[in-house]
Amino acid sequence: MAARAFMIAMAAWPLAAGPVSADGAPGLESFAEAEALVRALGADAPAGAAVRLMVYDDPGAFLEETAAKYEARLDDEGVARLSLAALAPGPYAFVAYLDENGDGRLNRGGLLGRPKEPYAFSNGVKPKLRRPRFEEAKIDVAPGAVVVITLEN
């Protein structure tokens, strides 16, 4: 399957001076409103496809118990919007994926149960043969912060 890239930008509150990039992705400025923008870059994801974002705030429950879940749909330009205004400033780890079949789950299969749908962790964490740790994926979200996550197949 060909590699596809998506970008998720999350803005907590529009008060800070500039963006914080989790993986160095270019092209984003600070936002005037509290929202997350999801752009499909060079992908053939259809309009209406669901992007799901899971938020974790407890290192002991990372990947087990979410602090919040968000969903957005891609529009005709490949952009979806999420409001993250409900998040208090602090450390969070994010997991995002494109729900290609719309079943509300990150589908797994094959050897070791690797995800079949494009997914990514905050901070660009890509562990091999182990689960990522909260400390690796942790991002300090402050008012106005913008976090960028790139999804790959």
Secondary structure as UniProt FT lines:
FT   STRAND          5..11
FT   TURN            14..15
FT   STRAND          36..41
FT   TURN            47..48
FT   STRAND          50..56
FT   HELIX           59..61
FT   TURN            62..64
FT   STRAND          68..73
FT   TURN            76..77
FT   STRAND          79..82
FT   TURN            85..86
FT   STRAND          90..99
FT   TURN            100..101
FT   STRAND          108..109
FT   HELIX           111..113
FT   STRAND          114..115
FT   STRAND          119..121
FT   HELIX           122..124
FT   HELIX           134..137
FT   STRAND          138..141
FT   TURN            143..144
FT   STRAND          146..152
//
